[in-house]
Amino acid sequence: MEQFIIRGGVPLNGTVRPGGNKNAILKMLPACLLTEEPVTLHNVPDIADVRVTVEILRKLGVSVEWLTPDTLRVQAAVVNSPQLDPILGQRIRTSFVFAGPMLNRLGKIEVPVPGGDVIGERRLDTHVVALEKLGAVAHYTHGLFTLTAPAGGLTGANILLREASVTATENALLAAVMAKGTTTINNAAGEPHVQNLCAMLNAMGGQVEGAGSNRLVVHGVDRLHGCEATVGADFMEVGSWIGAAAMTGGALTITQADPEVLGMVELVFDKLGVGWEVREQDIFVPSGQKLTIQSDIGGRIPVIKAQPWPGFPPDLMSIAIGIATQAQGAVMFHDWMYESRLFFTDKLAQMGAKVTLCDPHRVLVQGATRLRAVPLVTSPDIRAGMAILLAALSADGTTRIANIHQIDRGYERVEDKLRALGADIQRVQSDGRREHLAPRVI
């Protein structure tokens, strides 16, 4: 079992570059199934979930080659089976997004109920209903979904999603791009990663209109061709580095950060007393910020609520909560989307934070409190794991974090990047009796 050992209390300073958007690349890779020609993807993060997705493609007979540390060449000249590997498919949530491309490529897919973060119930009904609107027939038996396209292929339709689900929007998009006729997807998600996928599909010869809005219009085409596409910066990682600077009191320059997508993040972080400067495509977070929570009108406790794009992203709630523990004042966080995401706050409480879990969806944070190290804490999911890591970096003493493969799923070489900024962090392999330094292997 790999663990991190962190000796905290040291301000982080320097320059860091975020990896590519995890939620974009995990949909862009399945999109490569829509053509037999090669697709080259740039700014690909070398993270655990990408590695799993690559192996799913290879099990299907697809050629995947790393040309550089952040460039992948994918060619699906042959797709030899409609069955996704059951073990790999269960390891990541986005395995179900293979449904749209596979319905176009082979007319069928068998995919297990997917895995991913344990942050609450994440039903697939919105995906299935959208695909059925396009003509697919779905069957579910004992943890296995089988979806089949009609003999003449999928047909465009008017789809109203039950919720503005990112992955359901992307699944419908990947199915509709080669369906006969025109598809309109209403109540669509417009997050930057959806926009990345739309741009890639258009570069392949698709006709997708409305990227970034809640209404996508897709004119189906007969075939798609190869292309080159670039993954945008992971704004969840950008937000994490902003949090690292704020919580440790250091100064960080975050390069190639795509600041144009951080509008709501800036508004919320400003509410917590965190500011930064935009320098073209870079962000500079100065040191010595006075973290003070801005009360609402009348001195009321502010409420930070997770919302679909362009609202505050739910994946940054954990980081914002960590920042709030170091800010003077009180703030309520409300994540209505996932009923388990906020449970990690008991870890912060162990470290001395004043957090009150009001119910599964709301937590009250009162700051500022000096965090203290704990002997052992466990990372429950990607973003909570990073929030705990940032708390350990700002705490006095030495903290050990277990279950760090969760952090590896979303952050590339995180300990290497942190050490370059002055952090005292080691990755160790522990069997409960003895331990040694462990190289990072995904």
C-alpha positions in Angstrom: 0.0 0.0 0.0 1.4 3.4 -1.0 1.2 6.3 1.3 2.3 9.9 1.4 4.4 11.3 4.3 4.1 15.1 4.6 6.0 17.4 6.9 3.9 20.5 6.8 4.1 24.1 7.8 6.3 25.2 4.8 5.0 27.9 2.4 4.9 26.7 -1.2 6.7 29.0 -3.7 7.6 28.8 -7.4 6.1 27.9 -10.7 3.8 24.9 -11.6 2.1 23.8 -14.7 -1.3 21.9 -14.4 -2.0 18.8 -16.4 -4.6 18.4 -19.1 -8.3 18.3 -18.1 -9.0 14.8 -16.7 -12.7 15.0 -17.5 -12.0 16.0 -21.1 -9.4 13.4 -22.0 -11.5 10.6 -20.5 -14.2 11.4 -23.2 -11.8 12.3 -26.0 -10.2 8.9 -25.9 -13.5 7.0 -26.5 -14.2 9.5 -29.3 -11.3 8.0 -31.2 -13.4 4.9 -31.9 -15.5 7.0 -34.3 -12.9 6.9 -37.0 -10.5 4.3 -38.4 -7.9 7.0 -39.0 -5.2 8.1 -36.4 -6.0 10.7 -33.9 -3.2 12.6 -32.0 -4.1 14.1 -28.6 -1.8 16.7 -27.0 -1.5 17.8 -23.3 -2.7 14.4 -22.1 -2.3 13.9 -18.3 -0.5 10.7 -17.4 -2.8 9.8 -14.6 -4.3 6.5 -13.4 -7.7 7.0 -15.0 -6.1 7.7 -18.4 -4.0 4.6 -18.1 -7.2 2.5 -17.4 -9.0 4.1 -20.4 -6.0 3.4 -22.6 -6.0 -0.3 -21.5 -9.8 -0.5 -22.3 -9.0 0.7 -25.8 -6.1 -1.7 -26.2 -8.3 -4.6 -25.1 -10.7 -3.7 -27.9 -7.8 -4.0 -30.4 -7.1 -0.3 -30.7 -3.6 0.9 -31.2 -2.5 3.5 -28.6 1.0 4.9 -28.5 2.6 7.5 -26.2 4.6 9.7 -28.7 5.8 12.0 -25.9 5.1 12.1 -22.1 1.9 14.1 -22.9 1.0 13.1 -26.4 -1.0 10.1 -27.4 -1.6 8.6 -30.9 -4.7 6.5 -31.1 -5.9 4.5 -34.2 -9.0 2.4 -34.1 -8.4 0.7 -37.4 -9.9 -2.4 -35.9 -12.4 -2.7 -33.0 -12.6 -6.4 -32.3 -15.4 -6.8 -29.7 -18.5 -5.0 -28.4 -17.5 -6.1 -24.9 -15.6 -3.8 -22.6 -13.2 -5.5 -20.2 -15.4 -6.1 -17.1 -12.6 -5.5 -14.6 -11.3 -2.3 -16.2 -14.8 -1.1 -17.0 -15.7 -1.2 -13.3 -12.7 0.8 -12.3 -13.7 4.2 -13.8 -17.0 6.1 -14.1 -16.4 7.2 -17.6 -16.3 3.6 -19.1 -20.0 4.1 -19.8 -19.2 7.0 -22.2 -17.9 4.3 -24.6 -21.6 3.5 -25.3 -22.1 6.4 -27.8 -19.0 5.7 -29.9 -19.5 1.9 -29.8 -23.2 2.1 -30.9 -21.9 4.0 -34.0 -18.9 1.8 -34.6 -20.2 -1.7 -34.0 -23.9 -1.2 -33.3 -23.6 -2.7 -29.8 -21.8 -2.5 -26.5 -21.7 -4.6 -23.4 -20.4 -2.5 -20.4 -20.4 -3.2 -16.7 -21.8 -0.8 -14.2 -18.9 1.7 -13.9 -16.9 2.6 -10.8 -15.1 5.9 -9.9 -15.3 8.1 -6.8 -17.5 7.1 -3.9 -19.3 10.4 -3.5 -22.9 9.2 -3.6 -25.3 7.6 -5.9 -24.7 8.4 -9.6 -27.4 6.8 -11.7 -27.2 6.2 -15.4 -30.8 6.7 -16.2 -30.2 10.0 -18.0 -27.6 8.4 -20.2 -29.8 5.5 -21.1 -32.9 7.6 -21.8 -30.9 9.9 -24.1 -29.5 6.9 -26.1 -32.9 5.3 -26.3 -34.2 8.6 -27.9 -31.7 8.0 -30.7 -33.0 4.5 -31.2 -30.8 2.4 -29.0 -32.3 -0.5 -27.1 -31.0 -1.0 -23.6 -31.0 -4.1 -21.3 -29.7 -4.3 -17.8 -28.9 -7.7 -16.1 -26.8 -8.4 -13.0 -24.5 -5.4 -13.2 -24.1 -5.5 -17.0 -25.6 -3.1 -19.6 -26.2 -4.2 -23.1 -27.1 -1.5 -25.6 -27.9 -2.2 -29.3 -28.5 0.2 -32.2 -31.2 -0.6 -34.8 -30.2 -2.2 -38.0 -30.3 1.1 -39.9 -28.2 2.9 -37.2 -29.1 5.6 -34.8 -31.4 8.4 -35.8 -31.4 12.1 -34.7 -33.9 13.2 -32.2 -35.0 16.0 -29.9 -33.5 15.1 -26.5 -34.3 16.9 -23.2 -31.9 15.6 -20.5 -33.5 15.0 -17.1 -30.5 16.7 -15.6 -27.6 18.8 -16.9 -25.3 15.8 -16.6 -21.8 16.2 -18.1 -21.3 12.5 -19.0 -24.8 12.0 -20.2 -24.4 15.1 -22.5 -21.1 13.7 -23.8 -22.6 10.2 -24.3 -25.5 11.6 -26.3 -23.1 13.8 -28.3 -20.9 10.9 -29.2 -23.9 8.9 -30.3 -25.6 11.8 -32.2 -22.5 12.9 -34.1 -23.0 10.0 -36.6 -26.7 9.5 -36.3 -28.9 10.1 -39.3 -30.4 13.6 -39.3 -30.2 16.3 -36.7 -30.2 16.0 -32.9 -30.9 18.7 -30.4 -29.7 18.2 -26.9 -31.5 20.5 -24.4 -30.5 21.0 -20.8 -27.0 20.1 -22.0 -23.9 20.5 -19.8 -21.6 23.3 -21.0 -18.4 22.7 -18.9 -15.0 23.3 -20.5 -14.4 19.6 -20.9 -17.7 19.3 -22.9 -16.4 22.2 -25.0 -13.1 20.3 -25.5 -15.0 17.3 -26.8 -17.2 19.4 -29.2 -14.1 21.0 -30.6 -12.4 17.6 -31.2 -15.5 16.2 -32.9 -15.7 19.2 -35.2 -12.0 18.8 -36.0 -12.9 15.2 -37.0 -15.5 16.5 -39.5 -18.5 16.6 -37.1 -21.1 19.3 -37.1 -21.7 20.4 -33.5 -23.2 23.8 -32.7 -23.7 25.5 -29.3 -20.7 24.3 -27.3 -20.7 26.0 -23.9 -24.4 26.6 -23.9 -27.3 24.4 -22.6 -28.5 23.6 -26.1 -26.4 21.6 -28.5 -27.4 21.0 -32.1 -25.7 18.1 -33.8 -26.0 17.5 -37.6 -25.1 13.8 -38.1 -22.4 12.9 -40.6 -21.7 9.7 -42.4 -18.0 9.5 -41.4 -15.4 11.1 -39.3 -11.7 11.4 -40.0 -8.5 11.6 -38.0 -7.4 14.9 -36.4 -5.1 16.5 -33.8 -6.7 17.9 -30.7 -5.4 19.5 -27.5 -6.7 18.9 -24.1 -7.3 22.1 -22.1 -5.8 22.8 -18.7 -7.5 21.0 -15.8 -9.2 23.8 -14.0 -9.8 21.5 -11.0 -6.0 21.2 -10.7 -5.6 24.9 -11.3 -8.0 25.5 -8.4 -6.0 23.1 -6.3 -2.8 25.0 -6.9 -4.5 28.2 -6.0 -5.6 26.5 -2.8 -2.1 25.3 -2.1 -0.7 28.8 -2.3 -3.5 30.3 -0.1 -3.4 27.5 2.6 0.4 27.5 2.9 0.9 31.2 2.6 3.2 30.9 -0.4 3.3 32.6 -3.8 2.7 30.5 -7.0 2.7 31.1 -10.7 0.4 28.6 -12.5 1.4 28.5 -16.1 -0.9 27.8 -19.1 -3.9 27.8 -16.7 -6.7 28.8 -19.2 -7.9 31.6 -16.8 -10.8 32.4 -19.1 -12.7 29.4 -17.7 -12.2 30.4 -14.0 -14.9 33.2 -13.7 -17.1 31.5 -11.1 -14.1 30.0 -9.3 -12.6 33.5 -9.0 -15.9 34.9 -7.5 -16.1 32.1 -4.9 -12.4 32.1 -4.0 -12.6 35.9 -3.6 -15.5 35.3 -1.1 -12.9 33.4 0.9 -10.3 36.1 0.7 -8.2 34.5 -2.1 -7.2 36.6 -5.1 -4.8 36.3 -8.1 -3.4 38.1 -11.1 -4.0 37.0 -14.6 -0.8 37.3 -16.8 -2.0 36.3 -20.3 -2.5 32.5 -19.9 -0.7 32.3 -16.5 -2.1 33.0 -13.0 0.0 34.5 -10.2 -1.2 33.9 -6.6 0.6 36.3 -4.3 1.8 35.4 -0.8 0.6 37.0 2.5 -3.1 37.0 1.5 -5.5 38.0 4.4 -7.9 35.1 4.2 -11.2 36.6 5.5 -14.6 35.4 4.5 -16.8 38.1 3.1 -20.2 38.0 4.9 -23.4 38.5 2.8 -25.5 41.6 3.1 -26.6 42.2 6.7 -23.7 40.1 8.1 -25.3 36.8 7.1 -23.2 33.7 6.7 -22.5 33.2 3.0 -23.5 30.0 1.3 -21.3 28.5 -1.5 -23.3 26.1 -3.6 -22.2 23.6 -6.3 -23.8 24.3 -9.6 -23.6 23.2 -13.2 -21.6 25.3 -15.6 -21.0 28.2 -15.5 -21.6 27.9 -11.7 -19.1 26.8 -9.1 -17.9 23.2 -10.0 -18.7 20.5 -7.5 -15.2 19.0 -7.9 -13.7 22.1 -6.3 -15.9 22.1 -3.2 -13.4 20.0 -1.3 -10.6 22.5 -2.1 -12.7 25.5 -1.2 -13.6 23.8 2.2 -9.9 23.4 2.9 -9.2 27.0 2.1 -12.1 28.1 4.4 -10.6 26.3 7.4 -7.7 28.9 7.1 -10.0 31.9 6.5 -11.4 34.2 9.3 -15.1 33.9 9.5 -17.9 31.4 8.8 -19.2 29.9 5.6 -21.7 27.3 4.6 -21.0 24.8 1.8 -23.9 23.1 0.0 -23.3 20.2 -2.4 -26.8 19.1 -3.4 -25.5 16.9 -6.2 -23.7 14.1 -4.2 -24.8 12.9 -0.8 -21.4 11.5 0.2 -18.9 14.1 -1.0 -18.8 16.1 2.2 -18.1 13.2 4.5 -14.4 13.7 4.2 -14.7 16.7 6.4 -14.3 14.5 9.5 -10.7 14.1 8.4 -10.2 17.9 8.6 -11.9 17.9 12.0 -9.3 15.4 13.1 -6.7 17.9 12.1 -8.3 20.7 14.2 -10.6 22.3 11.7 -13.9 23.7 13.0 -16.3 22.0 10.6 -19.9 20.9 11.4 -21.5 18.5 9.0 -25.1 19.7 9.1 -26.4 16.9 6.9 -25.0 14.9 4.0 -25.2 17.9 1.7 -24.2 20.8 3.9 -21.2 21.7 6.0 -20.4 24.8 8.1 -16.8 25.9 8.4 -15.6 28.3 11.0 -12.1 29.7 10.7 -9.3 30.4 10.9 -7.8 27.4 12.8 -4.2 26.3 12.9 -4.3 22.7 11.6 -2.2 20.0 13.3 -0.7 16.8 11.8 -2.4 13.4 12.4 -0.6 10.0 12.4 -2.7 8.6 9.6 -5.6 9.8 7.4 -7.2 8.1 4.4 -8.0 9.7 1.1 -11.6 8.8 0.2 -11.7 10.3 -3.4 -9.7 12.4 -5.8 -10.7 15.9 -4.8 -11.1 15.1 -1.1 -7.7 13.5 -1.1 -6.1 16.6 -2.6 -7.9 18.8 0.0 -6.5 16.6 2.8 -3.0 16.7 1.2 -3.2 20.5 1.1 -4.3 20.5 4.8 -1.3 18.3 5.7 1.0 20.7 3.8 -0.3 23.6 5.9 -0.4 21.7 9.2 2.3 21.6 11.9 4.0 18.3 12.1 4.1 15.1 10.0 0.9 13.6 8.5 0.7 10.2 6.7 -2.0 9.8 4.0 -3.2 6.4 2.9 -5.2 5.3 -0.1 -3.3 7.8 -2.3 -4.1 5.9 -5.5 -7.3 8.0 -5.4 -5.2 11.2 -5.7 -3.2 9.6 -8.5 -6.4 9.1 -10.5 -6.6 12.8 -11.0 -3.2 14.4 -10.4 -0.1 13.7 -12.4 3.2 13.5 -10.5 1.7 15.5 -7.6 4.5 14.8 -5.2 7.2 15.8 -7.8 5.4 19.0 -8.5 5.0 19.7 -4.8 8.7 19.0 -4.0 9.7 21.4 -6.8 7.7 24.1 -4.8 9.5 23.3 -1.6 7.2 20.8 0.0 8.5 18.0 2.2 6.7 15.0 0.8 7.6 11.4 0.2 5.8 8.5 -1.4 6.4 5.2 0.6 5.4 1.6 0.1 4.2 0.3 3.5 3.1 -3.3 4.4 2.2 -2.4 7.9 5.5 -3.6 9.4 8.2 -1.9 7.3 8.3 0.6 4.5 10.6 2.0 1.8 10.5 4.8 -0.7 8.3 3.9 -3.6 8.6 5.1 -7.2 5.3 6.5 -8.6 3.8 3.7 -10.8 0.4 4.1 -12.3 
